[in-house]
Amino acid sequence: MLVAERYEKIVGLVNERGGIRVSELSELCQVTEETIRRDLDRLEQAGRLRRSHGGAVSVKDNQQPEIPYAEREITYADEKKRIAQEAIKRIDLKDRILLDASSTAWYMAADLPDLPLTVLTNAIKVATELSSKEKIEVISTGGILAQRSLSFVGPLAERSLDAYHVNKVFLSCKGVHLDRGISESNELQARIKQKMIGMADEVILLADSSKFGVQAFTHVADLSEVDVIITDRRIDKETLERLQELGISVITV
């Protein structure tokens, strides 16, 4: 394959999928990952794509908008509440935990007993919910306010996480794909969640069954980075078996 042909193939794949990993491009183009990285740098300079963590994303205006918080709050609410209650069981006294800006994390904050804990969050609603619980120390990131999710994102929010290490991170996402991992609706949300995953001893994914089989716009992490998934009983048997084969502990509620 000529270099120009490879460039066209890379751009085509990025635009088709919205985003793609370096490792996958290396396999599809049958060249080394270092060659792909150089290709991506040149294509970014030409304005044909944009580099992202571990890959590239399309420059087309096709990012999926975030679903407003008020809408997410009532979508699959019963399932999310059960998942939240199960997640709380995994919290120990004096744990340092991180809660993302998902509606399931907010349900966790609402039901969390007033115990000696440290909770780090980028979610306004989570911080507000915990403010009346005197034994819980709450630390909030700064950053750009994402109005639809009522969360802080962007470089300042990401840098603020560098100062901390937590025992457990509880987070959700837009999609869970068996081959392509966890994904989010836009790059700002994906980047902050990548940071969260990297600073925790244990990664606990809170995902109702509607999230499985979905590949959203921006890659967050491979499933190999997840320790536990808490979901509802509607998850199909084949997906459950595949997750267990990957060595992930799956709890259904």
C-alpha positions in Angstrom: 0.0 0.0 0.0 1.4 3.4 -1.0 1.7 6.1 1.7 -1.0 8.2 0.0 -3.4 5.2 -0.1 -2.7 4.6 3.6 -3.5 8.2 4.4 -6.9 7.9 2.6 -7.7 4.6 4.3 -6.9 6.2 7.8 -9.0 9.2 7.1 -11.8 7.1 5.8 -11.8 4.8 8.9 -11.7 7.8 11.3 -14.6 9.5 9.6 -16.6 6.3 9.4 -16.2 5.4 13.0 -15.8 8.9 14.5 -12.6 7.8 16.3 -10.1 4.9 16.2 -7.2 3.6 18.1 -3.5 3.5 16.9 -3.3 -0.2 17.6 -6.3 -0.9 15.4 -5.1 1.3 12.6 -1.7 -0.5 12.8 -3.4 -3.9 12.3 -5.7 -2.7 9.5 -3.0 -1.0 7.6 -0.3 -3.6 8.4 2.3 -1.1 9.5 3.9 -0.4 12.9 2.2 1.7 15.5 5.1 4.2 15.3 4.3 4.6 11.5 0.6 5.2 12.3 1.5 7.8 14.9 3.6 9.7 12.3 0.8 9.4 9.8 -1.7 10.8 12.3 0.6 13.7 13.1 0.9 14.6 9.4 -2.9 14.2 8.8 -3.6 16.4 11.8 -1.3 19.1 10.5 -3.2 18.9 7.2 -6.4 19.4 9.1 -7.9 16.0 8.1 -8.3 14.6 11.6 -7.5 15.4 15.2 -5.2 13.4 17.4 -6.7 12.1 20.7 -5.4 10.0 23.5 -4.2 6.8 21.9 -5.7 7.4 18.4 -7.5 10.0 16.3 -11.0 11.4 16.0 -12.9 12.9 13.1 -12.9 16.6 12.5 -16.4 16.4 11.0 -19.0 18.0 13.1 -20.6 14.7 14.2 -20.0 14.5 17.9 -23.1 13.3 19.7 -24.5 15.9 22.1 -24.7 15.0 25.7 -28.1 14.0 26.9 -29.4 16.7 29.4 -29.1 15.6 33.1 -32.8 15.9 33.7 -33.5 13.5 30.9 -30.7 11.0 32.0 -32.1 11.1 35.6 -35.4 9.5 34.6 -34.1 7.2 31.8 -33.9 3.6 33.2 -34.2 5.1 36.7 -35.2 1.9 38.5 -32.3 0.0 37.0 -29.9 2.8 37.9 -31.1 3.0 41.5 -30.6 -0.7 42.0 -27.1 -0.5 40.4 -26.3 2.4 42.7 -27.4 0.6 45.8 -25.3 -2.4 44.9 -22.3 -0.1 44.2 -22.6 1.4 47.7 -22.0 -2.1 49.2 -18.5 -2.1 47.7 -17.5 1.0 49.7 -15.5 0.5 53.0 -15.1 2.9 55.9 -12.5 5.6 55.3 -12.3 4.7 51.6 -11.2 7.4 49.1 -13.6 7.2 46.2 -14.3 9.0 43.0 -17.8 9.5 41.6 -18.3 10.8 38.1 -21.1 13.0 36.8 -23.4 10.2 35.8 -27.0 10.0 37.0 -26.2 6.6 38.6 -23.4 8.2 40.6 -25.9 10.8 41.8 -28.2 8.1 43.0 -25.2 6.6 44.9 -24.6 10.0 46.5 -28.2 10.3 47.5 -28.2 6.9 49.2 -24.7 6.9 50.6 -24.7 6.7 54.5 -23.0 9.5 56.4 -19.8 7.6 57.1 -16.1 8.6 57.3 -15.2 8.8 53.6 -13.5 11.0 51.1 -15.4 11.6 47.9 -13.8 13.3 44.9 -16.1 14.3 42.1 -16.5 16.5 39.0 -20.3 16.5 39.4 -22.1 19.5 40.8 -25.2 17.4 41.8 -23.0 14.8 43.5 -21.2 17.4 45.6 -24.5 19.1 46.5 -26.1 15.9 47.5 -23.2 15.0 49.8 -22.9 18.5 51.3 -25.4 17.7 54.2 -23.4 14.6 55.2 -21.0 15.8 57.9 -18.7 12.8 58.0 -18.0 12.7 54.3 -15.2 14.9 53.0 -16.1 16.2 49.6 -13.5 17.4 47.1 -14.7 18.9 43.8 -12.7 19.6 40.7 -12.8 22.9 39.0 -12.8 23.3 35.2 -15.2 24.2 32.4 -18.9 23.7 33.3 -20.6 21.2 30.9 -24.1 22.5 31.2 -25.9 19.5 30.0 -24.2 17.1 32.4 -23.7 19.7 35.2 -20.1 18.5 35.4 -16.6 20.0 35.3 -14.4 19.0 32.3 -11.4 20.3 30.4 -7.7 20.8 31.2 -8.2 22.4 34.6 -10.5 19.5 35.8 -8.0 17.0 34.4 -5.0 18.6 36.1 -6.8 18.8 39.4 -7.1 15.0 39.4 -3.3 14.6 39.1 -3.0 15.5 42.8 -5.1 12.5 44.0 -5.2 8.8 44.2 -8.4 6.9 45.1 -9.2 3.4 46.2 -12.2 3.1 43.9 -13.7 4.9 41.0 -17.4 4.5 40.2 -18.3 5.8 36.7 -20.7 5.2 33.9 -20.5 5.9 30.1 -22.5 6.3 26.9 -21.6 2.9 25.5 -19.9 -0.5 26.3 -18.7 -2.4 23.3 -17.2 -5.9 23.7 -14.5 -5.2 21.2 -14.0 -1.4 21.3 -14.4 -0.8 25.0 -16.0 2.1 26.9 -17.0 5.2 25.0 -18.5 8.6 25.6 -20.5 11.2 23.7 -17.6 13.7 23.3 -13.9 14.0 23.9 -14.0 16.3 26.9 -16.1 13.7 28.9 -13.9 10.9 27.6 -10.7 12.6 28.7 -11.8 13.3 32.2 -13.0 9.7 32.6 -9.6 8.4 31.2 -8.0 10.4 34.0 -10.3 8.9 36.6 -9.6 5.4 35.5 -5.9 6.0 35.7 -5.9 7.2 39.3 -7.8 4.4 41.0 -6.9 1.0 42.4 -10.2 -0.5 41.4 -12.4 0.6 38.4 -16.1 -0.1 38.9 -18.3 0.5 35.8 -22.0 1.3 36.4 -23.9 0.5 33.2 -27.5 -0.5 32.7 -28.1 -3.1 30.0 -29.1 -0.5 27.4 -25.4 0.7 27.2 -24.1 -2.7 26.0 -23.4 -3.1 22.3 -23.2 0.7 21.9 -20.2 2.5 20.5 -20.4 6.2 21.1 -18.2 8.9 19.6 -15.1 8.9 21.7 -13.1 6.0 23.1 -12.6 6.1 26.9 -10.8 2.9 27.8 -10.5 -0.8 26.9 -12.5 -3.2 28.9 -9.3 -4.7 30.2 -9.0 -1.6 32.4 -12.3 -2.4 34.2 -12.3 -4.6 37.3 -16.1 -4.8 38.0 -19.2 -4.1 36.1 -22.5 -3.6 37.9 -25.5 -3.9 35.5 -29.1 -5.0 35.5 -30.6 -8.5 34.8 -31.6 -7.5 31.2 -28.1 -7.9 30.0 -28.0 -10.8 27.4 -26.4 -14.1 28.3 -23.8 -14.0 25.5 -22.6 -10.5 26.5 -22.4 -11.7 30.1 -20.3 -14.7 29.2 -18.0 -12.7 27.0 -17.3 -10.2 29.8 -16.6 -13.1 32.3 -14.2 -14.6 29.7 -12.3 -11.3 29.8 -11.8 -11.7 33.5 -14.3 -9.0 34.5 -16.4 -9.5 37.6 -20.0 -8.8 36.6 -22.8 -8.2 39.1 -26.4 -8.1 38.0 -29.1 -6.6 40.0 
